């Protein structure tokens, strides 16, 4: 359901224009922030705001927190609209998806993680920060990156960002920088 509004695929048509999958190495491209009726000559003048934090993100954080607190039935309480029910199913109902019915904490943890990946696709690096926070040693992130053919992920370097040089210049007590930088 979300894929059709988030990703260009072969056969997609927009205002009489057919997507050409050869313009991408994967055959796909981001469609999520398409602004209708703006015209080719105004492509950089989009009236759309880039989402920094969306309510769906807040709801999914709440669902994750409830699940980790052992309150899985609250996290996945049935929802009949985006305004009632558990936070996970409120997001799913708004996206036109069925309610999740499991209350098993381990199973629900993976469902919530997948939901974040799909709902927040292409939005400001959520996926990266989710991957590196899911465990303390970076194994979750490392396993994911290896599964998609990325082999240069190393710990501890890729678990932390570098301290900006301007901050170090202003306060040398911030040295040494994070490992790997």
ROFIRO-304610 format. One record per residue (C-alpha): residue number from 1; x negated, y, z negated. Coordinates in steps of 0.02 Angstrom, whole numbers, padded with zeros to 5 digits. Example, Ala and Ser with C-alpha at 12.3 -4.5 7.8 and 13.67 -1.06 7.14 Angstrom:
2
(site 1,(-00615,-00225,-00390))
(site 2,(-00684,-00053,-00357))
END
This chain:
181
(site 1,(00000,00000,00000))
(site 2,(-00134,00125,-00051))
(site 3,(-00249,00074,00091))
(site 4,(-00132,00145,00223))
(site 5,(-00142,00320,00147))
(site 6,(-00325,00313,00095))
(site 7,(-00419,00229,00238))
(site 8,(-00420,00249,00427))
(site 9,(-00409,00080,00513))
(site 10,(-00401,00024,00693))
(site 11,(-00228,00058,00763))
(site 12,(-00190,00207,00649))
(site 13,(-00110,00354,00739))
(site 14,(-00099,00533,00678))
(site 15,(-00004,00667,00775))
(site 16,(-00030,00571,00938))
(site 17,(-00215,00541,00904))
(site 18,(-00272,00359,00887))
(site 19,(-00412,00321,00765))
(site 20,(-00569,00258,00852))
(site 21,(-00654,00129,00739))
(site 22,(-00818,00146,00835))
(site 23,(-00848,00315,00752))
(site 24,(-00895,00224,00592))
(site 25,(-01017,00083,00554))
(site 26,(-00881,-00006,00457))
(site 27,(-00738,00031,00576))
(site 28,(-00651,00130,00437))
(site 29,(-00653,00308,00371))
(site 30,(-00578,00410,00230))
(site 31,(-00399,00468,00266))
(site 32,(-00347,00508,00088))
(site 33,(-00369,00697,00098))
(site 34,(-00295,00722,00270))
(site 35,(-00205,00888,00283))
(site 36,(-00064,00880,00408))
(site 37,(-00032,01013,00540))
(site 38,(-00189,01114,00505))
(site 39,(-00264,01100,00679))
(site 40,(-00436,01048,00735))
(site 41,(-00503,01226,00738))
(site 42,(-00460,01249,00553))
(site 43,(-00523,01083,00486))
(site 44,(-00633,01166,00354))
(site 45,(-00492,01280,00293))
(site 46,(-00389,01148,00207))
(site 47,(-00262,01214,00082))
(site 48,(-00282,01053,-00017))
(site 49,(-00370,01060,-00185))
(site 50,(-00498,00925,-00220))
(site 51,(-00440,00827,-00373))
(site 52,(-00562,00836,-00518))
(site 53,(-00448,00754,-00646))
(site 54,(-00278,00681,-00605))
(site 55,(-00140,00627,-00720))
(site 56,(-00156,00451,-00649))
(site 57,(-00337,00449,-00711))
(site 58,(-00279,00500,-00885))
(site 59,(-00144,00365,-00885))
(site 60,(-00270,00232,-00832))
(site 61,(-00391,00289,-00968))
(site 62,(-00248,00274,-01093))
(site 63,(-00205,00100,-01028))
(site 64,(-00387,00047,-01045))
(site 65,(-00399,00116,-01222))
(site 66,(-00237,00032,-01276))
(site 67,(-00295,-00133,-01204))
(site 68,(-00465,-00123,-01290))
(site 69,(-00376,-00085,-01455))
(site 70,(-00278,-00248,-01435))
(site 71,(-00118,-00158,-01387))
(site 72,(-00105,-00239,-01216))
(site 73,(00085,-00249,-01218))
(site 74,(00091,-00058,-01236))
(site 75,(-00036,-00033,-01097))
(site 76,(00067,-00139,-00977))
(site 77,(00243,-00103,-01039))
(site 78,(00366,-00114,-00893))
(site 79,(00403,00049,-00802))
(site 80,(00552,00090,-00695))
(site 81,(00485,00261,-00644))
(site 82,(00326,00362,-00657))
(site 83,(00397,00446,-00812))
(site 84,(00430,00297,-00924))
(site 85,(00347,00135,-00976))
(site 86,(00166,00090,-01009))
(site 87,(00029,00195,-00931))
(site 88,(-00033,00060,-00812))
(site 89,(00138,00025,-00739))
(site 90,(00183,00209,-00727))
(site 91,(00038,00230,-00606))
(site 92,(00084,00073,-00510))
(site 93,(00269,00119,-00493))
(site 94,(00222,00291,-00424))
(site 95,(00113,00202,-00294))
(site 96,(00257,00087,-00246))
(site 97,(00180,-00067,-00327))
(site 98,(00263,-00194,-00442))
(site 99,(00240,-00194,-00629))
(site 100,(00097,-00294,-00705))
(site 101,(00171,-00419,-00827))
(site 102,(00021,-00498,-00911))
(site 103,(-00025,-00452,-01089))
(site 104,(-00183,-00556,-01095))
(site 105,(-00320,-00433,-01145))
(site 106,(-00459,-00505,-01037))
(site 107,(-00348,-00522,-00883))
(site 108,(-00274,-00348,-00909))
(site 109,(-00449,-00273,-00926))
(site 110,(-00492,-00332,-00750))
(site 111,(-00323,-00275,-00682))
(site 112,(-00349,-00100,-00755))
(site 113,(-00525,-00092,-00684))
(site 114,(-00459,-00141,-00512))
(site 115,(-00318,-00015,-00528))
(site 116,(-00444,00125,-00564))
(site 117,(-00545,00073,-00412))
(site 118,(-00395,00080,-00296))
(site 119,(-00304,00231,-00369))
(site 120,(-00457,00342,-00383))
(site 121,(-00542,00291,-00221))
(site 122,(-00649,00429,-00143))
(site 123,(-00620,00547,-00289))
(site 124,(-00773,00625,-00367))
(site 125,(-00879,00475,-00412))
(site 126,(-00758,00390,-00534))
(site 127,(-00812,00220,-00473))
(site 128,(-00996,00249,-00512))
(site 129,(-00963,00309,-00688))
(site 130,(-00839,00168,-00719))
(site 131,(-00967,00038,-00662))
(site 132,(-01106,00099,-00775))
(site 133,(-00996,00119,-00928))
(site 134,(-00912,-00052,-00924))
(site 135,(-01053,-00129,-01024))
(site 136,(-01207,-00070,-01117))
(site 137,(-01341,-00158,-01016))
(site 138,(-01284,-00118,-00839))
(site 139,(-01254,-00299,-00789))
(site 140,(-01077,-00263,-00729))
(site 141,(-01140,-00126,-00612))
(site 142,(-01290,-00227,-00556))
(site 143,(-01180,-00378,-00514))
(site 144,(-01058,-00268,-00417))
(site 145,(-01195,-00183,-00316))
(site 146,(-01278,-00348,-00275))
(site 147,(-01110,-00418,-00218))
(site 148,(-01102,-00282,-00084))
(site 149,(-01283,-00303,-00030))
(site 150,(-01361,-00162,-00132))
(site 151,(-01518,-00228,-00215))
(site 152,(-01604,-00069,-00275))
(site 153,(-01502,-00044,-00434))
(site 154,(-01619,-00049,-00583))
(site 155,(-01595,-00030,-00768))
(site 156,(-01618,00076,-00868))
(site 157,(-01648,00207,-00731))
(site 158,(-01478,00193,-00648))
(site 159,(-01380,00195,-00810))
(site 160,(-01429,00375,-00849))
(site 161,(-01442,00535,-00749))
(site 162,(-01603,00636,-00755))
(site 163,(-01612,00787,-00868))
(site 164,(-01611,00936,-00747))
(site 165,(-01779,01024,-00729))
(site 166,(-01701,01194,-00767))
(site 167,(-01646,01126,-00936))
(site 168,(-01818,01053,-00970))
(site 169,(-01898,01220,-00920))
(site 170,(-01783,01310,-01042))
(site 171,(-01815,01182,-01180))
(site 172,(-01973,01074,-01167))
(site 173,(-01911,00973,-01317))
(site 174,(-01800,00881,-01194))
(site 175,(-01954,00789,-01131))
(site 176,(-01983,00650,-01096))
(site 177,(-01848,00637,-00963))
(site 178,(-01733,00485,-00956))
(site 179,(-01820,00321,-00906))
(site 180,(-01865,00312,-00722))
(site 181,(-01865,00501,-00691))
END
